Amino acid sequence: MIQEQDVDLQKPSITILDSLQEAWHDFLSQIPGILLGILIVIIGYVLAKKLSQITLKGISKRSEDPLMSRFLSNSVKIIVFTIAIMWALKAAGLESITNFIITGLGASAVIFGFAFRDIGENFLAGIILAFNRPFNVNDTVKVGSLFGKIKSLEFRYTKMKTFDGCDVYIPNSDVLKNPVINYTEDGFFRWNFALTISNDDDIIGAKKIISDILEKHPDVVHDIEHENYVAEDELIGNSLKLKVYFWVHTYEFKKEAVIVKGEIIKQVKYALEEGGYFKS
């Protein structure tokens, strides 16, 4: 009777030991597949990076659009690496995980669609902007209230460098939804400023002085299409408001637009003072 109890007590220990041994043997049998999977991931990463570089060089030679080239090269890298991961899971004997991911993506599409709606929206907007957008790298643009130079286009955001030194990451969907003003696309921008002279002053003489300054300034655009002029704007009591309009180049907005405007205003002020205007 006692011997039978001893045997019964030993059975659970033997069963647990057998299970551990079986699990260990199963693990050892899967090691080659796991190592192969790791190798596939490493090769896939190297291959994805290499193909991304080749794509970037190939598109850059055929296109002058660095934003689209970088966007497409990053897309190639992500797609190739994703395929490598799925293949590695299968090689490691983890097909169930692969099937679970694919099935789970389909089953939870609605849930994730609501949860990650903004991410998906920005990603799709990034794809649209990669092929059809109103700016290029280093263009000076205004998106909503943000003003600066475009530095890069990523999957979820567009990077802008403002003129006060801030790095702004604008969601791609916002770029599509908001009006985009491009100051660089055709390379020209028209400035204007106003000044006031007395009704007793020589209006024609004042306009001629300002027009001569615009004509002689080397950084003001002079051609048929872009006309510079001075016009009477409105009467204010005993004064007349003049408005000055002139065109500048905007490939480098800060230098060729902002500084030129300041120079014109300064020269106009000094010239009119010398001409007898602005007397108290």
Beta strands, then each sheet from edge to edge (+ up, - down):
strand 1: 140-143
strand 2: 146-153
strand 3: 157-162
strand 4: 167-171
strand 5: 180-182
strand 6: 188-198
strand 7: 229-236
strand 8: 239-249
sheet 1: 4+ 3- 2+ 1- 5+
sheet 2: 6+ 8- 7+
end
